């Protein structure tokens, strides 16, 4: 069963909103709700995350449409299509900052609405497929290298060049001999992706390349002059993995 695209309508003119809802339903979309205020829309999004936000720019209330989009984007990444009867340069420049997927000018025909929604759905599908491809590439591990996402591409990094990985909240910073790479990934996820025969988590914030360790002390190890703390509970595991005399 193909899941319907879910669309939230945020429009304070209820006759227009009801007409849009009817047209979207006839086109095969799932309307999750009709909200007259931006504040109401933000509460609705928390409970029922729609796939697309159809948002009137000139909303009445504390938040206009653009401010509603800005508030939503702090916690969600939902594509926005703006509805507007008229838009001046100031409104347009503000709206551009929220990176909308489209504008629909009032009054509009059913075909205008249909095309705007279809184009947005296609863009969402294309982005999802691209992200999945990148994730698959990111997970690809060869015998002597890993692929790391860097800016808009995947870069091959030799395992022997990786020194250590440090966690920074929901980010991981990979330190190699020649460059640093920052990934949106937890250290736990990083452990699962890296080949265990080469890497070991030695602290809640650090993974090290076993072949790069220069020195082991009671409470830390040293890699390329970098002092890295080691947890007591993990030190025994580290020593088991290394040849000692």
PyMOL commands that set and color helices and strands:
alter all, ss='L'
color gray80, all
select helices_A, chain A and resi 14-26+38-47+65-72+89-96+110-139+159-161+187-193+210-212+232-241
alter helices_A, ss='H'
color red, helices_A
select strands_A, chain A and resi 6-10+30-35+52-56+79-84+102-105+145-150+153-158+162-168+171-176+180-184+199-203+206-209+215-216+220-223+226-229
alter strands_A, ss='S'
color yellow, strands_A
deselect
rebuild
show_as cartoon
